[in-house]
């Protein structure tokens, strides 16, 4: 089987999962004919999809997959093998799909095994002593007296963006971040992000790639948008997060539309035309997006954001907001604890809600929304992408060799099909994989 045929089989397999679990395909920008073929097929059996993923993994391990003859494509004089980095990416995706197929077919797996198959990470309960230390540090940062939960609620309310200023704030942050990202990482001239305010959604923000280096980012006007969080949201969804990643990888237009006007000079990797949930691809993408503000601005992003908000008549204690965010990031594992409580320990939802309220210092309504997300059949494991993705990618970025700049290090996350296992190998041996 040549490389083009193999990748086509992978793409069709991924598209078939969306037939049995709506939302499984986050984005597809490849050949429209493949999607039509899958749509016209009988509804697939998840057990057969799992078997197909296993067979493709075996083919990948046992066969030298030759690229399509470059003479046909007009790109070179001879054929070459599928590069090892692409093999590693495809194998990790297929392992996750094999697990998803088994679960969708009704097989019950231990929750930790499910998460490890999806994301190539091993999860465990967080350290409650570390949570207590974080609470102590928060108490030192927050003004006033009284219960810590009340004090943090007061600060969060003081940082809320008025609904009438939400859109101007989003656009101001986007413009400032876009200028930084263009300078540091490079973007196609024609790229653009369209922002829309929406209501009645369970998330704070959502990115959708439209093709031709254009994206749409929906911002939930129902969700209380704090100034510090809004800066992270724009960085996460657009610059230098999801939108930038699509642009840097030269993602083509969604199926059925015209090709990009100025494709990337980097080699085409057609497997990147498909984004699937519950795969290592998600953990890498969410991790790099969560670190977007650190990559674009770095230390001092709080005062930087405060200046932008001040121009719009809003006051943000920038240094305090930055310090609070740093401490609260250490509480990320609490959400993963909640997932383990639900799916491994089979705790009652009321117990999980109380746990989230205690350690995350959030109101009951917010804790209930988190539990609802964790209880969803498709999304129950997804919280790990935000916890372990952030933890792994931040460690890897910090461990860069002295001769590598922070921009060069982050650019690899944007451009290369890296997987969690590769980053851990580099961290262990300080060798590039």
FENBELRA-V226570 format. One record per helix or strand of 3 or more residues. SS is the DSSP state (h for helix, s for strand). FROM is the first residue (numbers start at 1). TO is the last residue. If there is no record, write none. Layout:
# FENBELRA-V226570
SS FROM TO
SS FROM TO
This chain:
# FENBELRA-V226570
h 3 20
s 25 28
h 32 40
h 46 62
h 70 73
h 84 104
h 111 119
h 128 141
h 148 158
h 163 184
s 192 198
s 205 211
s 214 220
h 227 237
h 242 248
h 270 273
s 274 276
h 280 290
h 292 296
h 301 310
h 318 329
h 333 343
h 349 360
h 364 375
h 383 398
h 406 415
h 420 429
